[in-house]
Amino acid sequence: MLLTNGCTYVGKRNNTTVIIVAVAVAVGVGVVLLFLARFIKWRKATKTYEVVQGYQSGLSDITNAESLQYDLATIKAATDNFSHQNKLGEGGFGEVFLGRLPNGLQIAMKRLSQGSGQGAEEFKNEVILVAKLQHRNLVRLLGFCLEGEEKLLVYEFVPNKSLDYILFDPKKSRQLDWSRRYKIVHGIARGLLYLHGESQLRIIHRDLKVSNILLDGEMNPKIADFGMARIFGVDQTQANTNKIVGTYGYMAPEYGMHGQFSVKSDVYSFGVLLLELISGKRNSFFYQADEGEVLASYAWKNWRDNMPLEVLDPAIGDSYSRNEVLRCLHIGLLCVQEDPVDRPTMANIVLMLNSYSVTLVLPQQPAFFLQSRTERQMKQLESDQSTNRSMPLSTNEMSVTEIYPR
């Protein structure tokens, strides 16, 4: 009897021990899983913002960096209290002034207007991004000022202003011979490649255009204006937004119509810019002239009809490499393809520009390709006379051109 009771006691004690061990193991596993989940979440955040580490902390780091801070009195003295004579230009978010610091260094000071769309968030964005990025083809941020209602960005001074200032001026455009334009193309491509993957972040500019390309004293291009840029995670390929920002005419179709953006939407903008450099004409030139098309369709038609050099800017003259022009035109048409999958990456574009051993695929009809008004009238006449008429363009199909500026 005593033996039986002893066995019963030992059995109960063993059962209790098993339960305790099981509970302890379960709790331990739960703690480990919770730790792993938090670690994975932390790693993901670290990957996405491995340099910036979030807007707020990034801004805090920059705000505490005394070397980047300028007081308002210094800025006012440097620009003669924002004198009109020192005004270099005006963009969508405010004015740009020429200034000179006490040490003699010339600066370009971007003064964000109080009523501009670029509020504190965009200001933080530009400060954090540009301060972290270092590349010869990106404009260099020297510092900033945040005092009262003033939001000021201090940049290196780039003497030759923006690319559009020279490219679209009938007289000044002669300064841009083909060798200089080709050099500018290379520089912009290298700068974008750096943004898309060679820096510690993947950055989508979202507003690449000729007026956001600055030229230094040796005509080296520098990509500017990062107020609309977005940071991507290492493994992120695209994102969606309900707030479409940027410049109509340079926007990729998937972005302008559906809010989808990626490195390939920057590639589309680069393609438009490249065609502008080759032709010396604004993307909106033909549409404004009521020709019913845009630069991409004009370039495509001449390419299709074996007259590619008709696109070339007469201001270039006769001193140019035919092979370089044709290759750049080919690359430009590939960049403005409607499907992002059909557009090359910036890494491929840099390779195409540097090596003629790389075979280029043939471009297809580009996005937003429209026939000229004369061609549409001729086709409509042929269509009316035919028993098997094709469907004419609907109102909706025509309205797609409304995203380009008049």
N, C-alpha and C positions, 0 to 999 in steps of 0.2 A: 504494500500500500504506500509506504514511504517512497519506494523507488518510483512508483507510478506518479505520485505527486511531484517528485523531483524532476521527472521527465517532462511533465506538463509545464512546470515552471521554466525549465530550460527552453522548451519549445516556444513558450510565450515570449521569453526574452529574445530568442533568435528572430521571431517574427517582428518584434518591435525594432530590433536592430536593422532588419531588412527594410522596414518602412522608413526609418530615419535615413538610411543610406540612399534609398530611392528618392526621397524628398530632397536630400542634399544634392544628389546628382542632377535632379530636375532643375533645382534652383541654380546650380552651377552652370548648366547648359543654357538656361535662360539668360543668365548674366553674360555669358560668353557671346550668345547670339545678339544680345542688345549692344554689347561692346563692338561686335563686328559690324552691326548695322550702322552704328554711329561712326565707326572708323571709315566705312565705305562712303557714307554721306560726306564725311570730312574730306576724304580723298577726292571725291567728285568735285566738291567745291574748290579744293586746292588746284585741281587740274584746270578748272574753268577760269579761275582767277589767280593763277600761280604767281603772277607779278602784282596785279592790281589788288587782289584779296578784298574785293568788294569796293563799291563806290565810297561808302562812308569812311572805311578805314584808310582807303587810298587817299581820299581828300585830307584826312587827318594827318597822314604821313607828310603830304605835300605842304599843308598849312604849317606844320611844325618845322619844315625845312627853311630856315631863315635865308639861305642862299637864293631861294626862289621868290622870296617876298619883296615887293616894292611898296613903299608907302605912297599914298595919293599925291602928297606934296612933290615927291621926286618925279612922278609921272607928269604932273602939271608943268613943272619947270622944264622937263625934257621936251614937251610938245608945245611950249609957250601957251599953256592953258587951253590946249586943244584948238589952237589957232586954225582958222580956215585955210591959211596959206600952207599949213603943214599937212593938210588932208590929202591922203594918197588915193582914197577911193571909198566906196560904200557898198556893202553887201547886204544880204538878206537879214543879217543879225546886228548890223550896226556899222560904224565908221572905222576907218583905219587911218592912223596918223603917223607921220614921220617924226621921230624924236632923236635927241642926242643926250646920252647920259653924262654925268659929270666927268667920267673918265674918257669921254670923247667917242664912245661906241655909239654908232647909229642903230636905232631900233625901229621896228614897225609895231605900233601899239593898236590893238584891236579893242575898241570900246563898244561893248554890247549895249544896244539901246534898251531902255526900260520897258518899252512896249514890244520888244522883239519876241519871236517865238522861242528863242533860246533863253530859257530860264535857268534857275540854279542847277537843275539836273544836267542840262546840256553843257553848262559851264564846267561842272564837275567832270563830265565826260571828257571834254576837250583837254582840260588841265591834266587829268590822270593819264590819259592816253599819250598825249604828245610829250609829256615830261618823261615818260618811260621809254619812248621810242628814240632810237638813234640810228639814222641812216643818211647817207649823203643826198639821197633823193627825197627826203622828207624835210619840211621846214622845221627849224629848231626853235623850241620854246625856251626862252630865257627866264621867264618868271610870270608872276601874276599879281593882281591887286584886288582885294575885296574890302572895300570900305564904304559903309552906308549903302547907297543905292548903286554904287559903281561896281561893275564887274569888268576888269581889264586884263587882257592877255598881252604879254610882251614877247615879241618874236624877233629873231634876227632880221635885219633889213636886207631885202633882196632887191637890188637896184633896177632890174629890168621889168619890174611889175609882173602882171600876169600874162600868160600866153595869148589870151584873146586880144589884149591891148595891141599886140604886134601882128598877130596872125591875120586878123580881120581888117586891118588898116591898109588901104591900097598902097600907100607909100612905105610904111614901116615893114610890111610883109616881105619886101625885097631883102631885108636883113636876114631873113630865114631861107638861106639857100638849102638845097637838098641835104647836104652833109650835116647841117645844123638840125634840120628836122629829124633826120635819122638818129642823130645823137639824142634828141629830145625823146623820141619814141623809146629808145633803149633805156633811158633813165627812168621814164615813167613806169615801164615794164618791170624794171628792177625794184623800184620803190613799192609797187603793188605786190610783187612776189614776196618782199620782206613782210609786208602787212599780212599777207595770206598764210604765212607759215614759217618764214625764216626768223621772225622775232619770237619771243617766248609766248606770244599770244597769237590767236587767229583773229584778225580784225577786218571787218567789212566796212569800207569807207562810206558807201551809199550815196555819195554826192560827187563822184568824179566827173569833172568837166574842165574845159579849157580855162575858165576863169579861176579855177582852183589849182592851177599849175603855175607856180611862180618861177621866174628865170633869174638866176644870179648873174654876176658880171661876166661870166664866161658862157652864158646861155645854158647852164646846167639846169634841168628841171627839178623842182621841189614840190611835192604834193602837199597841199595845205588844206585847212578847214576840216577839222575832225569833229565838229560839233554834232554831226549825225552818225558818226561811226558806231558800230556795235561790236562787242567782244563775243567771240564764239569759244566754246569749249574745244578741247583738243579733238574729241571725237564727234563734235557737232558739225553737220553738213549744211543745214538750212534752218531758217526760222520764219515765223509768220508774224505779221503785225497788222493792226487795224489803222495805224497812223502812218500814212504814206508820206514820206519826206524825201526831199531831193529835188531834181530839176526835170520837168517833163521834156522828153526828147532824148534824154540820156538814160531814162529808166528802162530796164528790161521789162518785157511784156508781162512776165509772171509776177513781177513786183508791182508795176503800175496798176494792174487789174485785179490781182489776187492778194497782194501784200506778202508774197513769198520772196525772200531774199537769201542770197548765199554768195560765195566767192564768184559764182558764175554770173550774178547780176552785176558785180563790179567788172567782170570781163566784158559784158555787153557794153557798159559805159566806156570802157577802154576802146572797144571797137569803133564806137561812134566818134570818139576823140581822134582816133587814128585816121579815120576817113576825113575828118575835118583838117587834119594836118596835111594830108595828101592833096586835098582839093582846094584848101584855102577858103572854103565856104562853110557857113554855119549850118548845122543840121537842119534848122528850120527854114533855110533860105528858099527852098522850092515850094514848101507849103505856103509861106508868106507870099510868094509870087503866084499863088493860085494854080500851081502846076499839078496839084493833086498827088504829090509824092514827097518823100523825104530823101535825105542824102543817101541812106542805105539802098533805097530802090534805084536811085540814079546811078550809083556805083555798080549795082548788080546788073542793070540793063546794059551798061557799057561793057562789063565783064562778059556777060552772056553773048553779046553781039560782037565779040572779039575786037572791041575798041577800048581796052582798059585805060590807055594813056590819055583818053579824052577827059578823064577825071582830074588829071594833074593840074595843079595851080600854075597858070601862066607866069606868075611872079617868080617861080623857081628858075625860069630860063632854060637854057639847053644843057647846063652843067649838072647832070644827075646820072645815077646808075640805073639803067632800065631794069636790071634784075632786082635791085633793092626796092624800087618803086612797085614792081609787080608783086614781089613777095609781101610787102607791107599791105598792099591792097587785098591780096589773097587772105592774109591773116585778119585784116579788118572785117572782111565778109564772113569769115568763120566765127568771129566774135559776136556778130549780130544775128546769128541763127536763132530761130524762134524757140527751139527746144534747148534748154540749158545743157542737156547731155551732149548735144552736138557742138557746143562751144569748147575750145581748148582751155586748159588751166593756165595760170600765169607762168607756172614752171615750164609748160610746153611752149608757151609763146616766147619766153626768153630763149629757149633752146632753138626754136624756129628762126629767131632773129640772128642767133650766133652761128648756126650751122646750116649750110645748104645741103648737107647730106640727109637731113630730115625731110622725108616726103610729106607733103601737105595733102590732105584729102580735099576733094573738090567741094566748094561751098554750094549750098542749095539756096533757093529763094529765101531772102532774109525776112525777119519779123517785120510786120507792118508794111510789106511790099504792096504798093498801089500803082496802078497804071496812071499815066498822065491823062489829063482831061481829053486831049485829042485822041489818044489810043482808045479810051473808053467810048468816045462817040463813034469811032470807026468800028469797034467791036459790036456796039449796040446796033449800028446800021447793018452790019453783016448778020447779026443775030436776027434782026427783024425780017431779013430776006430769006432766012433759012427755015425750013420746016421743022428741023430738030434744034430749036433754040435752047441755048443754055440759060440757066437761071441767072438773072442780073444780080448785082450786089444788093443786099438788103440794106435797109436803113441802119440796122444794128451793125452790119459789117463796115459800113462807111463811118459810123460814129467812132470807131477805134482811133481815127486820126485826131479826134478831139483832145487826146492827151498831149499832143504837141502844141507848142506855143504858136500863136498867130503872129 
